[in-house]
Amino acid sequence: MADQVCRECHRIVSGQTCPLCGTSNLSSDWSGLVIIVDPEKSEIGKKIGVDVADKYALKVR
């Protein structure tokens, strides 16, 4: 099964709901991958509004 992305927080998830925000509004049409390891020190993490270390999509359709 292909990974899906939460349309709300852009987190890449493998289940039917997002464990971060709890929504089931997921999409399999996404592009761009960024992995945030340390969200407090990450400039990219701050720019995209991430505060939890994980994998995120840059664009979700």
N, CA, C and O atoms as CSV, one atom per row, in Angstrom:
chain,resi,resn,atom,element,x,y,z
A,1,MET,N,N,0.835,-1.189,0.000
A,1,MET,CA,C,0.000,0.000,0.000
A,1,MET,C,C,0.879,1.251,0.000
A,1,MET,O,O,1.826,1.360,0.778
A,2,ALA,N,N,0.552,2.175,-0.873
A,2,ALA,CA,C,1.312,3.414,-0.974
A,2,ALA,C,C,1.000,4.312,0.220
A,2,ALA,O,O,-0.104,4.296,0.763
A,3,ASP,N,N,1.989,5.082,0.605
A,3,ASP,CA,C,1.777,6.015,1.705
A,3,ASP,C,C,0.812,7.105,1.283
A,3,ASP,O,O,0.779,7.515,0.123
A,4,GLN,N,N,0.032,7.566,2.242
A,4,GLN,CA,C,-0.883,8.664,2.006
A,4,GLN,C,C,-0.445,9.841,2.855
A,4,GLN,O,O,0.349,9.691,3.784
A,5,VAL,N,N,-0.966,11.004,2.532
A,5,VAL,CA,C,-0.592,12.230,3.217
A,5,VAL,C,C,-1.838,12.889,3.788
A,5,VAL,O,O,-2.876,12.963,3.130
A,6,CYS,N,N,-1.721,13.356,5.001
A,6,CYS,CA,C,-2.794,14.101,5.646
A,6,CYS,C,C,-2.929,15.459,4.962
A,6,CYS,O,O,-1.946,16.185,4.813
A,7,ARG,N,N,-4.135,15.795,4.554
A,7,ARG,CA,C,-4.354,17.084,3.890
A,7,ARG,C,C,-4.307,18.250,4.881
A,7,ARG,O,O,-4.155,19.400,4.470
A,8,GLU,N,N,-4.434,17.972,6.161
A,8,GLU,CA,C,-4.435,19.029,7.171
A,8,GLU,C,C,-3.015,19.429,7.588
A,8,GLU,O,O,-2.678,20.613,7.585
A,9,CYS,N,N,-2.183,18.443,7.946
A,9,CYS,CA,C,-0.848,18.756,8.476
A,9,CYS,C,C,0.290,18.298,7.564
A,9,CYS,O,O,1.455,18.533,7.883
A,10,HIS,N,N,-0.020,17.648,6.434
A,10,HIS,CA,C,0.941,17.191,5.424
A,10,HIS,C,C,1.862,16.073,5.911
A,10,HIS,O,O,2.893,15.817,5.289
A,11,ARG,N,N,1.519,15.421,6.984
A,11,ARG,CA,C,2.323,14.314,7.497
A,11,ARG,C,C,2.062,13.063,6.658
A,11,ARG,O,O,0.918,12.775,6.307
A,12,ILE,N,N,3.112,12.330,6.342
A,12,ILE,CA,C,2.981,11.092,5.589
A,12,ILE,C,C,2.599,9.990,6.565
A,12,ILE,O,O,3.304,9.736,7.541
A,13,VAL,N,N,1.468,9.336,6.289
A,13,VAL,CA,C,0.932,8.307,7.179
A,13,VAL,C,C,0.752,7.006,6.411
A,13,VAL,O,O,0.649,7.011,5.184
A,14,SER,N,N,0.714,5.902,7.130
A,14,SER,CA,C,0.505,4.610,6.486
A,14,SER,C,C,-0.837,3.989,6.848
A,14,SER,O,O,-1.212,2.969,6.269
A,15,GLY,N,N,-1.560,4.568,7.776
A,15,GLY,CA,C,-2.867,4.035,8.182
A,15,GLY,C,C,-4.011,4.782,7.531
A,15,GLY,O,O,-3.837,5.432,6.500
A,16,GLN,N,N,-5.173,4.686,8.135
A,16,GLN,CA,C,-6.380,5.325,7.607
A,16,GLN,C,C,-6.666,6.682,8.245
A,16,GLN,O,O,-7.497,7.443,7.748
A,17,THR,N,N,-5.974,6.986,9.351
A,17,THR,CA,C,-6.126,8.286,10.000
A,17,THR,C,C,-4.753,8.819,10.368
A,17,THR,O,O,-3.799,8.059,10.536
A,18,CYS,N,N,-4.670,10.116,10.489
A,18,CYS,CA,C,-3.412,10.766,10.867
A,18,CYS,C,C,-3.254,10.706,12.384
A,18,CYS,O,O,-4.123,11.184,13.113
A,19,PRO,N,N,-2.157,10.125,12.866
A,19,PRO,CA,C,-1.965,10.062,14.325
A,19,PRO,C,C,-1.628,11.419,14.943
A,19,PRO,O,O,-1.737,11.585,16.158
A,20,LEU,N,N,-1.225,12.375,14.135
A,20,LEU,CA,C,-0.858,13.687,14.653
A,20,LEU,C,C,-2.086,14.562,14.896
A,20,LEU,O,O,-2.248,15.116,15.983
A,21,CYS,N,N,-2.950,14.688,13.889
A,21,CYS,CA,C,-4.114,15.563,14.046
A,21,CYS,C,C,-5.438,14.808,14.123
A,21,CYS,O,O,-6.468,15.409,14.427
A,22,GLY,N,N,-5.430,13.494,13.851
A,22,GLY,CA,C,-6.616,12.670,14.031
A,22,GLY,C,C,-7.614,12.667,12.884
A,22,GLY,O,O,-8.657,12.021,12.988
A,23,THR,N,N,-7.331,13.356,11.812
A,23,THR,CA,C,-8.266,13.411,10.695
A,23,THR,C,C,-8.108,12.201,9.774
A,23,THR,O,O,-7.058,11.557,9.755
A,24,SER,N,N,-9.151,11.903,9.019
A,24,SER,CA,C,-9.078,10.840,8.021
A,24,SER,C,C,-9.098,11.435,6.616
A,24,SER,O,O,-9.322,10.718,5.641
A,25,ASN,N,N,-8.867,12.731,6.509
A,25,ASN,CA,C,-8.816,13.440,5.236
A,25,ASN,C,C,-7.427,13.250,4.627
A,25,ASN,O,O,-6.550,14.099,4.787
A,26,LEU,N,N,-7.236,12.123,3.924
A,26,LEU,CA,C,-5.934,11.753,3.384
A,26,LEU,C,C,-5.941,11.800,1.866
A,26,LEU,O,O,-6.994,11.698,1.237
A,27,SER,N,N,-4.756,11.954,1.280
A,27,SER,CA,C,-4.605,11.980,-0.168
A,27,SER,C,C,-3.414,11.123,-0.569
A,27,SER,O,O,-2.405,11.074,0.135
A,28,SER,N,N,-3.540,10.450,-1.706
A,28,SER,CA,C,-2.410,9.699,-2.249
A,28,SER,C,C,-1.732,10.484,-3.373
A,28,SER,O,O,-0.776,10.000,-3.977
A,29,ASP,N,N,-2.222,11.689,-3.654
A,29,ASP,CA,C,-1.671,12.548,-4.694
A,29,ASP,C,C,-0.854,13.660,-4.033
A,29,ASP,O,O,-1.394,14.699,-3.651
A,30,TRP,N,N,0.440,13.430,-3.905
A,30,TRP,CA,C,1.314,14.386,-3.243
A,30,TRP,C,C,2.690,14.362,-3.899
A,30,TRP,O,O,3.018,13.432,-4.636
A,31,SER,N,N,3.494,15.390,-3.627
A,31,SER,CA,C,4.854,15.444,-4.165
A,31,SER,C,C,5.763,16.166,-3.180
A,31,SER,O,O,5.308,16.957,-2.353
A,32,GLY,N,N,7.043,15.881,-3.285
A,32,GLY,CA,C,8.036,16.502,-2.419
A,32,GLY,C,C,8.062,15.866,-1.047
A,32,GLY,O,O,7.020,15.724,-0.407
A,33,LEU,N,N,9.221,15.488,-0.595
A,33,LEU,CA,C,9.374,14.839,0.704
A,33,LEU,C,C,10.427,15.568,1.512
A,33,LEU,O,O,11.524,15.838,1.023
A,34,VAL,N,N,10.091,15.882,2.739
A,34,VAL,CA,C,11.058,16.463,3.666
A,34,VAL,C,C,10.976,15.665,4.962
A,34,VAL,O,O,9.890,15.359,5.455
A,35,ILE,N,N,12.138,15.338,5.497
A,35,ILE,CA,C,12.212,14.614,6.763
A,35,ILE,C,C,12.763,15.575,7.811
A,35,ILE,O,O,13.883,16.069,7.683
A,36,ILE,N,N,11.988,15.829,8.823
A,36,ILE,CA,C,12.380,16.728,9.907
A,36,ILE,C,C,12.850,15.870,11.074
A,36,ILE,O,O,12.085,15.079,11.626
A,37,VAL,N,N,14.104,16.033,11.438
A,37,VAL,CA,C,14.699,15.257,12.526
A,37,VAL,C,C,14.620,16.023,13.838
A,37,VAL,O,O,14.250,15.458,14.867
A,38,ASP,N,N,14.965,17.300,13.808
A,38,ASP,CA,C,14.932,18.135,15.004
A,38,ASP,C,C,14.132,19.400,14.687
A,38,ASP,O,O,14.701,20.383,14.213
A,39,PRO,N,N,12.831,19.388,14.940
A,39,PRO,CA,C,11.992,20.512,14.536
A,39,PRO,C,C,12.338,21.842,15.219
A,39,PRO,O,O,12.064,22.903,14.658
A,40,GLU,N,N,12.926,21.805,16.402
A,40,GLU,CA,C,13.278,23.043,17.098
A,40,GLU,C,C,14.440,23.768,16.427
A,40,GLU,O,O,14.509,24.996,16.475
A,41,LYS,N,N,15.350,23.028,15.805
A,41,LYS,CA,C,16.522,23.628,15.169
A,41,LYS,C,C,16.394,23.712,13.651
A,41,LYS,O,O,17.223,24.343,12.995
A,42,SER,N,N,15.378,23.090,13.092
A,42,SER,CA,C,15.221,23.043,11.646
A,42,SER,C,C,14.590,24.319,11.102
A,42,SER,O,O,13.474,24.677,11.480
A,43,GLU,N,N,15.307,25.002,10.218
A,43,GLU,CA,C,14.770,26.199,9.582
A,43,GLU,C,C,13.608,25.832,8.653
A,43,GLU,O,O,12.619,26.560,8.579
A,44,ILE,N,N,13.725,24.724,7.959
A,44,ILE,CA,C,12.649,24.274,7.068
A,44,ILE,C,C,11.428,23.887,7.895
A,44,ILE,O,O,10.300,24.216,7.528
A,45,GLY,N,N,11.645,23.195,9.000
A,45,GLY,CA,C,10.549,22.833,9.883
A,45,GLY,C,C,9.794,24.052,10.390
A,45,GLY,O,O,8.565,24.042,10.458
A,46,LYS,N,N,10.518,25.088,10.742
A,46,LYS,CA,C,9.881,26.326,11.200
A,46,LYS,C,C,9.107,26.984,10.061
A,46,LYS,O,O,8.016,27.515,10.268
A,47,LYS,N,N,9.674,26.945,8.871
A,47,LYS,CA,C,9.046,27.591,7.715
A,47,LYS,C,C,7.720,26.930,7.338
A,47,LYS,O,O,6.771,27.613,6.953
A,48,ILE,N,N,7.656,25.596,7.451
A,48,ILE,CA,C,6.421,24.899,7.093
A,48,ILE,C,C,5.518,24.650,8.303
A,48,ILE,O,O,4.456,24.044,8.167
A,49,GLY,N,N,5.931,25.111,9.477
A,49,GLY,CA,C,5.075,25.033,10.663
A,49,GLY,C,C,5.027,23.669,11.321
A,49,GLY,O,O,3.982,23.267,11.833
A,50,VAL,N,N,6.146,22.949,11.316
A,50,VAL,CA,C,6.208,21.604,11.882
A,50,VAL,C,C,6.814,21.657,13.278
A,50,VAL,O,O,7.820,22.331,13.499
A,51,ASP,N,N,6.195,20.942,14.221
A,51,ASP,CA,C,6.774,20.876,15.560
A,51,ASP,C,C,6.952,19.446,16.054
A,51,ASP,O,O,7.268,19.228,17.223
A,52,VAL,N,N,6.749,18.457,15.159
A,52,VAL,CA,C,6.944,17.044,15.483
A,52,VAL,C,C,7.863,16.435,14.436
A,52,VAL,O,O,7.637,16.606,13.237
A,53,ALA,N,N,8.892,15.731,14.875
A,53,ALA,CA,C,9.830,15.094,13.949
A,53,ALA,C,C,9.151,13.942,13.217
A,53,ALA,O,O,8.619,13.024,13.841
A,54,ASP,N,N,9.175,14.001,11.870
A,54,ASP,CA,C,8.568,12.948,11.046
A,54,ASP,C,C,8.797,13.272,9.570
A,54,ASP,O,O,9.562,14.176,9.235
A,55,LYS,N,N,8.116,12.516,8.684
A,55,LYS,CA,C,8.184,12.744,7.244
A,55,LYS,C,C,6.966,13.557,6.822
A,55,LYS,O,O,5.847,13.281,7.255
A,56,TYR,N,N,7.193,14.570,5.967
A,56,TYR,CA,C,6.125,15.440,5.519
A,56,TYR,C,C,6.189,15.639,4.003
A,56,TYR,O,O,7.265,15.609,3.405
A,57,ALA,N,N,5.038,15.840,3.405
A,57,ALA,CA,C,4.947,16.165,1.972
A,57,ALA,C,C,4.959,17.666,1.819
A,57,ALA,O,O,4.417,18.392,2.653
A,58,LEU,N,N,5.577,18.127,0.755
A,58,LEU,CA,C,5.604,19.567,0.510
A,58,LEU,C,C,4.363,20.055,-0.220
A,58,LEU,O,O,3.915,21.180,0.002
A,59,LYS,N,N,3.799,19.213,-1.097
A,59,LYS,CA,C,2.605,19.595,-1.839
A,59,LYS,C,C,1.599,18.459,-1.816
A,59,LYS,O,O,1.932,17.323,-2.154
A,60,VAL,N,N,0.374,18.759,-1.419
A,60,VAL,CA,C,-0.700,17.754,-1.351
A,60,VAL,C,C,-1.843,18.260,-2.230
A,60,VAL,O,O,-2.276,19.408,-2.127
A,61,ARG,N,N,-2.318,17.359,-3.100
A,61,ARG,CA,C,-3.445,17.717,-3.973
A,61,ARG,C,C,-4.666,16.950,-3.578
A,61,ARG,O,O,-5.721,17.111,-4.192
